[in-house]
């Protein structure tokens, strides 16, 4: 998903033809990004590794990519067992 969590359409017949209405529900935006329990790398370092930014709409695909990027960064630094255990 991208900017919207839901997109629906409604079509109505009118004397002038058909009217199409798009009903959208936007994804909420990211208020803050926190890293709990990380002692090896700073928040600033980890922020540079992810694509999600404060103010962006919540995007599950981007969050999944961010999780993978953080885990790969830890693994490349020798921390092969590091895992992201929760996203809320």
Contact map, one row per residue, 1 for C-alpha under 8 A:
1111100000000000000000000000000000000000000000000000000000111000000000000000000000000000
1111100000000000000000000010000000000000000000000000000011100000000000000000000000000000
1111100000000000000000000110000000000000000000000000000011100000000000000000000000000000
1111111000000000000000011110000000000000000000000000000000000000000000000000000000000000
1111111000000000000000011110000000000000000000000000000000000000000000000000000000000000
0001111100000000000000111100000000000000000000000000000000000000000000000000000000000000
0001111110000000000001111000000000000000000000000000000000000000000000000000000000000000
0000011111000000000001110000000000000000000000000000000000000000000000000000000000000000
0000001111100000000111100000000000000000000000000000000000000000000000000000000000000000
0000000111110000000111100000000000000000000000000000000000000000000000000000000000000000
0000000011111000011110000000000000000000000000000000000000000000000000000000000000000000
0000000001111100011100000000000000000000000000000000000000000000000000000000000000000000
0000000000111110111000000000000000000000000000000000000000000000000000000000000000000000
0000000000011111111000000000000000000000000000000000000000000000000000000000000000000000
0000000000001111100000000000000000000000000000000000000000000000000000000000000000000000
0000000000000111110000000000000000000000000000000000000000000000000000000000000000000000
0000000000001111111000000000000000000000000000000000000000000000000000000000000000000000
0000000000111101111100000000000000000000000000000000000000000000000000000000000000000000
0000000000111100111110000000000000000000000000000000000000000000000000000000000000000000
0000000011110000011111000000000000000000000000000000000000000000000000000000000000000000
0000000011100000001111100000000000000000000000000000000000000000000000000000000000000000
0000001111000000000111110000000000000000000000000000000000000000000000000000000000000000
0000011111000000000011111000000000000000000000000000000000000000000000000000000000000000
0001111100000000000001111100000000000000000000000000000000000000000000000000000000000000
0001111000000000000000111110000000000000000000000000000000000000000000000000000000000000
0011110000000000000000011111000000000000000000000000000000000000000000000000000000000000
0111100000000000000000001111100000000000000000000000000011100000000000000000000000000000
0000000000000000000000000111110000000000000000000000000011000000000000000000000000000000
0000000000000000000000000011111000000000000000000000011111000000000000000000000000000000
0000000000000000000000000001111110000000000000000000111111000000000000000000000000000000
0000000000000000000000000000111110000000000000000000011000000000000000000000000000000000
0000000000000000000000000000011111000000000000000000010000000000000000000000000000000000
0000000000000000000000000000011111100000000000000000110000000000000000000000000000000000
0000000000000000000000000000000111110000001000000000000000000000000000000000000000000000
0000000000000000000000000000000011111100001000000000000000000000000000000000000000000000
0000000000000000000000000000000001111100000000000000000000000000000000000000000000000000
0000000000000000000000000000000000111110000000000000000000000000000000000000000000000000
0000000000000000000000000000000000111111110000000000000000000000000000000000000000000000
0000000000000000000000000000000000001111110000000000000000000000000000000000000000000000
0000000000000000000000000000000000000111110000000000000000000000000000000000000000000000
0000000000000000000000000000000000000111111011000000000000000000000000000000000000000000
0000000000000000000000000000000000000111111111000000000000000000000000000000000000000000
0000000000000000000000000000000001100000111111100000000000000000000000000000000000000000
0000000000000000000000000000000000000000011111110000000000000000000000000000000000000000
0000000000000000000000000000000000000000111111111000000000000000000000000000000000000000
0000000000000000000000000000000000000000111111111100000000000000000001000000000000000000
0000000000000000000000000000000000000000001111111100000000000000000000000000000000000000
0000000000000000000000000000000000000000000111111110000000000000000000000000000000000000
0000000000000000000000000000000000000000000011111110000000000000010011001000000000000000
0000000000000000000000000000000000000000000001111111100000000000111011000000000000000000
0000000000000000000000000000000000000000000000011111100000000100110000000000000000000000
0000000000000000000000000000000000000000000000000111110100000110010000000000000000000000
0000000000000000000000000000010010000000000000000111111100000000000000000000000000000000
0000000000000000000000000000111110000000000000000001111100000000000000000000000000000000
0000000000000000000000000000111000000000000000000000111110000000000000000000000000000000
0000000000000000000000000000110000000000000000000001111111000000000000000000000000000000
0110000000000000000000000011110000000000000000000000001111100000000000000000000000000000
0110000000000000000000000011110000000000000000000000000111110010000000000000000000000000
1110000000000000000000000010000000000000000000000000000011111110000000000000000000000000
1000000000000000000000000000000000000000000000000000000001111111000000000000000000000000
1000000000000000000000000000000000000000000000000000000000111111100000000000000000000000
0000000000000000000000000000000000000000000000000011000000111111110000000000000000000000
0000000000000000000000000000000000000000000000000001000001111111111000000000000000000000
0000000000000000000000000000000000000000000000000000000000011111111100000000000000000000
0000000000000000000000000000000000000000000000000110000000001111111110000000000000000000
0000000000000000000000000000000000000000000000001111000000000111111111000000000000000000
0000000000000000000000000000000000000000000000000100000000000011111111100000000000010000
0000000000000000000000000000000000000000000000000000000000000001111111110000000000000000
0000000000000000000000000000000000000000000000001100000000000000111111111000000000000000
0000000000000000000000000000000000000000000001001100000000000000011111111100000000010000
0000000000000000000000000000000000000000000000000000000000000000001111111110000001110000
0000000000000000000000000000000000000000000000000000000000000000000111111111000000000000
0000000000000000000000000000000000000000000000001000000000000000000011111111100000000000
0000000000000000000000000000000000000000000000000000000000000000000001111111111101000000
0000000000000000000000000000000000000000000000000000000000000000000000111111111111000000
0000000000000000000000000000000000000000000000000000000000000000000000011111111100000000
0000000000000000000000000000000000000000000000000000000000000000000000001111111000000000
0000000000000000000000000000000000000000000000000000000000000000000000000111111100000000
0000000000000000000000000000000000000000000000000000000000000000000000000111111111000000
0000000000000000000000000000000000000000000000000000000000000000000000000111011111000000
0000000000000000000000000000000000000000000000000000000000000000000000000010001111100000
0000000000000000000000000000000000000000000000000000000000000000000000100110001111110000
0000000000000000000000000000000000000000000000000000000000000000000000100000000011111000
0000000000000000000000000000000000000000000000000000000000000000001001100000000001111110
0000000000000000000000000000000000000000000000000000000000000000000000000000000000111110
0000000000000000000000000000000000000000000000000000000000000000000000000000000000011111
0000000000000000000000000000000000000000000000000000000000000000000000000000000000011111
0000000000000000000000000000000000000000000000000000000000000000000000000000000000000111
